[in-house]
Structure formats: structure tokens, C-alpha cells
Amino acid sequence: MGEERRVHLSKSAPEAYAALRSFSTTVGRLAADAGIDARLREIVQIHASQLNGCAYCVRVHVDAAVKAGLDADTIAQIATWRESGVFDERERAALELTESFTFIHEGGIPDEVYDQAGGILSEAEYVALSWVLVAINAFNRVAIAGRYPVLPRAAPAENAVRDATPPAAPHVHADGAP
């Protein structure tokens, strides 16, 4: 199949995509109830999307991160979080957990990551972040498989024309935002 005939899972099986969106909404509520704020949710969703190479989800979550109050410097530092001093201990534990969940096929969640996260995050926070990571990794796979486009940001007049054409499918993540 060429790119011009790429199947969009969200369009081809809308009931399955609706279930994924509903799951993501539930996960967002679980995260909020556990005290996971929008800043931390967006940081881990951006990082998982970066690691998976999902430009579409990176764009969605950078936009959401800005709305949640993250500044450009913090967002830019996510990819280099180990070398950066802008993340607190809780965020660093969540970023480490993000990498383990995203690369879970490389040996699961290592004991040292589990123990480190468990020493910093409450059980409810660990559970909620884990579900956020399950959800974003699923969305990454849907967007990557469908090659959801990420076009350059255009001037305001050009954006009005582009925005009149809906994206491949509504894209909602663990915070319930499109």
C-alpha cells in the first residue's frame, strides 16, 4: 500500500477508535483523581511520542502543554531530561517510567525503575501514570500507522484554510483533549 492509500484505523473502525477515546477519557479522570496535573501528563505524553517518533502526537501534546502553562524551554528540555535541571524529582521519575513503558519490549519495567518510581510516586500516581502511558503509546501507534500528517505551521490566513479541513480523525489522549 502506498501512502496515498494508507488505511486510517480511526476512520476504518470508528467504533474501536471511539472506545480508545473513551478509555483515554477514563484514564484522564483517573490521573486527575490521583493528583497527576496537566503539566506532568503532557510532559510524559510528549516524551513517549518523541520516543515513538510520532510527530502528530508530539504536536498535539506540545499544544496542550502550552495551554497547561509549560514554557518553550521546559518543552524543549523534555528530550534531554537527564541532562537538564528543569525537572523535579517526581517529573524525573515519571520520565524514567515513560521510557520503560515505551520500550517495554526491552525487558519490561526494570526493578530499579519500579523501585525508584515507587519511592517517589504514590501507588495511585504510579497506577495513573502507567495508564496514561498505555493510552499514549496506543494513540502513537494509531497515528504512526496512519501516517497522520504534521504540516508546517502557516501564517494565520493559511491556517484558516488548512483548519477548515478536519484532521484524519479526532485525536484525544489521556487528558481528554483533542
Secondary structure, 3 states (H helix, E strand, C coil): CCHHHCCCHHHHCHHHHHHHHHHHHHHHHHHHHCCCCHHHHHHHHHHHHHHHCCHHHHHHHHHHHHHCCCCHHHHHHHHHCCCCCCCCHHHHHHHHHHHHHHCHHHCCCCHHHHHHHHHHCCHHHHHHHHHHHHHHHHHHHHHHHCCCCCCCCCCHHHHHHHHCCCCCCCCCCCCCCC
